[in-house]
């Protein structure tokens, strides 16, 4: 099966980079003095072991004017994805650790997208135990930090996945042909064949 690396594509309502927005437990008419970094979904990011589940009623408060993307990262660890993107994930072999519906609002409390969104945390894989031994890496202090060449095992089953503790595009999501075939109407995403990817050219999703 063919695999593809997801990269951000700039389109109207699909900004490049991490969103100019933060995820809160509820809507605040003024976020001044609200330390969002203390919320568990930020404070526990990258923490080993169990984590606090996303609560119901979460709100993404954005300084951007309009969103029309199907997936963007809100940190290095979790994502804002459309209902349509999540539905494809749920219909295929994708390991989701946690997800919850979120309202996406401006600082004035106005809805800024016609799409419905969710906060999603995907399982992150270990590069040593979840790649073919022929894969090669750039390493620092004996730890892989980015791919030179990623080769997946012949019996690989996941349709959307990512690896943990990587940088420079190697930390982006990767999908199967089956996932790409269902993503034809998704906005803000480019799909680069894994066999020809230049990792440093990937704008991580």
C-alpha positions as CSV (number, residue, x, y, z in Angstrom):
1,X,0.0,0.0,0.0
2,X,1.1,3.6,-0.7
3,X,1.6,6.0,2.2
4,X,1.7,9.8,2.3
5,X,3.0,12.5,4.6
6,X,0.5,15.3,5.4
7,X,1.7,18.8,5.0
8,X,-0.1,22.1,5.6
9,X,-1.5,23.8,2.4
10,X,-2.3,27.5,2.6
11,X,-5.8,28.2,1.3
12,X,-8.5,30.7,2.4
13,X,-9.4,29.8,6.0
14,X,-6.4,27.4,6.2
15,X,-3.5,29.3,7.9
16,X,0.1,28.0,7.9
17,X,1.6,27.1,11.2
18,X,0.2,26.5,14.6
19,X,-3.2,28.2,15.0
20,X,-3.3,31.7,16.5
21,X,-5.8,30.4,19.0
22,X,-5.9,28.7,22.4
23,X,-8.2,26.0,23.9
24,X,-10.2,26.8,27.0
25,X,-12.6,25.0,29.2
26,X,-15.3,27.6,28.4
27,X,-15.8,30.9,26.6
28,X,-14.2,33.9,28.3
29,X,-15.2,37.4,27.2
30,X,-11.7,38.4,28.2
31,X,-8.8,35.9,28.4
32,X,-6.5,38.3,30.1
33,X,-5.3,36.7,33.3
34,X,-6.6,33.3,32.2
35,X,-3.5,31.1,32.2
36,X,-4.4,28.6,29.6
37,X,-1.0,26.8,30.0
38,X,-2.2,25.5,33.3
39,X,-5.1,23.6,31.7
40,X,-4.3,19.9,31.8
41,X,-4.4,19.5,28.0
42,X,-1.5,21.9,27.8
43,X,0.3,21.2,31.1
44,X,0.3,17.5,30.6
45,X,1.5,17.5,27.0
46,X,4.2,15.0,26.4
47,X,3.8,13.6,29.9
48,X,4.3,9.8,30.2
49,X,1.5,7.7,31.6
50,X,-2.1,8.6,32.0
51,X,-3.5,12.1,31.3
52,X,-6.6,14.0,32.1
53,X,-9.3,13.5,29.4
54,X,-10.6,16.4,27.4
55,X,-13.7,17.8,29.3
56,X,-17.0,18.5,27.6
57,X,-17.8,22.1,26.6
58,X,-14.3,23.2,25.4
59,X,-13.9,26.3,23.4
60,X,-11.2,27.4,21.0
61,X,-10.8,31.1,21.2
62,X,-9.1,32.5,18.1
63,X,-7.5,35.7,17.0
64,X,-7.8,34.5,13.4
65,X,-10.8,35.7,11.4
66,X,-12.0,32.6,9.6
67,X,-11.3,28.8,9.6
68,X,-12.1,26.4,6.8
69,X,-9.5,23.7,7.3
70,X,-10.0,20.1,8.1
71,X,-7.0,19.6,10.4
72,X,-4.5,21.9,12.1
73,X,-2.3,21.4,15.2
74,X,-3.0,23.5,18.3
75,X,0.2,22.3,20.0
76,X,2.8,19.7,19.2
77,X,0.5,17.1,20.7
78,X,-3.1,17.7,19.9
79,X,-5.2,18.9,16.9
80,X,-8.3,20.7,15.9
81,X,-10.1,18.5,13.2
82,X,-13.4,18.8,11.4
83,X,-16.3,16.4,11.9
84,X,-15.6,15.1,8.4
85,X,-11.9,14.4,9.1
86,X,-12.8,12.7,12.4
87,X,-15.4,10.5,10.6
88,X,-12.8,9.2,8.2
89,X,-10.5,8.4,11.2
90,X,-13.3,6.6,12.9
91,X,-14.0,4.5,9.8
92,X,-10.5,3.3,9.3
93,X,-7.7,2.0,11.5
94,X,-6.6,5.1,13.4
95,X,-5.6,5.1,17.1
96,X,-7.2,8.1,18.8
97,X,-6.4,8.6,22.5
98,X,-9.0,11.2,23.1
99,X,-11.4,13.5,21.3
100,X,-14.2,16.0,22.2
101,X,-16.3,18.5,20.3
102,X,-15.2,22.1,20.6
103,X,-16.8,25.4,19.7
104,X,-14.5,27.6,17.6
105,X,-15.1,31.3,18.4
106,X,-13.6,34.7,17.9
107,X,-12.5,36.8,20.9
108,X,-15.9,38.5,20.7
109,X,-17.7,35.1,21.0
110,X,-18.7,34.9,17.3
111,X,-18.5,31.6,15.3
112,X,-15.8,31.9,12.7
113,X,-16.3,28.7,10.7
114,X,-19.2,26.8,9.0
115,X,-17.4,23.6,9.9
116,X,-17.9,21.8,13.2
117,X,-14.6,20.9,15.0
118,X,-13.1,18.5,17.6
119,X,-10.0,18.5,19.7
120,X,-8.2,15.3,19.0
121,X,-5.1,13.5,20.5
122,X,-3.6,10.8,18.4
123,X,-1.5,8.0,19.7
124,X,2.2,8.7,19.1
125,X,4.4,5.8,18.1
126,X,8.0,4.9,19.0
127,X,10.3,5.1,15.9
128,X,12.5,2.2,16.9
129,X,9.7,-0.4,17.4
130,X,7.2,0.8,14.8
131,X,9.4,1.0,11.7
132,X,11.2,-1.4,9.4
133,X,14.8,-2.0,10.6
134,X,16.0,-0.6,7.3
135,X,14.7,2.9,8.3
136,X,17.5,5.4,8.9
137,X,17.5,8.5,11.1
138,X,19.4,11.6,12.1
139,X,20.3,11.0,15.8
140,X,21.3,13.2,18.7
141,X,22.8,11.5,21.8
142,X,21.7,8.1,20.4
143,X,18.1,9.2,20.0
144,X,16.4,9.6,16.6
145,X,15.2,13.2,16.0
146,X,14.2,13.0,12.3
147,X,14.0,10.6,9.5
148,X,16.5,10.1,6.7
149,X,14.4,7.3,5.3
150,X,11.2,5.9,6.7
151,X,10.3,2.3,5.7
152,X,7.2,0.8,7.1
153,X,6.9,-2.9,8.0
154,X,5.2,-5.1,5.3
155,X,2.3,-5.9,7.7
156,X,1.6,-2.3,8.6
157,X,-2.1,-1.7,9.3
158,X,-2.6,1.9,10.5
159,X,-4.3,4.3,8.2
160,X,-3.2,7.6,10.0
161,X,-0.4,7.8,12.5
162,X,2.6,9.8,13.8
163,X,5.8,9.3,15.6
164,X,6.8,10.9,18.9
165,X,9.8,13.1,19.8
166,X,10.7,14.0,16.2
167,X,11.3,17.4,14.5
168,X,11.7,19.0,11.1
169,X,8.7,17.6,9.4
170,X,9.3,14.1,10.6
171,X,6.7,14.7,13.3
172,X,3.9,15.2,10.9
173,X,1.0,12.8,10.3
174,X,1.3,10.0,7.8
175,X,-1.6,8.3,6.1
176,X,-2.4,5.3,3.9
177,X,-3.8,5.3,0.4
178,X,-7.2,4.3,1.8
179,X,-7.2,7.4,4.0
180,X,-6.1,9.7,1.1
181,X,-8.8,8.3,-1.1
182,X,-11.5,9.4,1.4
183,X,-9.8,12.9,1.9
184,X,-10.5,14.3,-1.6
185,X,-12.6,17.2,-0.3
186,X,-10.4,18.1,2.7
187,X,-9.0,21.6,2.8
188,X,-5.6,22.8,3.8
189,X,-3.7,19.5,3.3
190,X,-1.1,18.4,0.8
191,X,-0.2,14.7,0.5
192,X,3.4,13.9,-0.4
193,X,4.3,10.3,-1.3
194,X,6.4,8.7,1.5
195,X,8.8,7.2,-1.0
196,X,9.8,10.6,-2.4
197,X,9.3,12.9,0.6
198,X,11.9,15.6,1.5
199,X,11.2,15.7,5.3
200,X,12.7,19.2,5.8
201,X,10.1,20.5,3.2
202,X,7.1,19.2,5.2
203,X,5.0,21.8,7.1
204,X,4.0,19.5,9.9
205,X,0.3,18.8,10.6
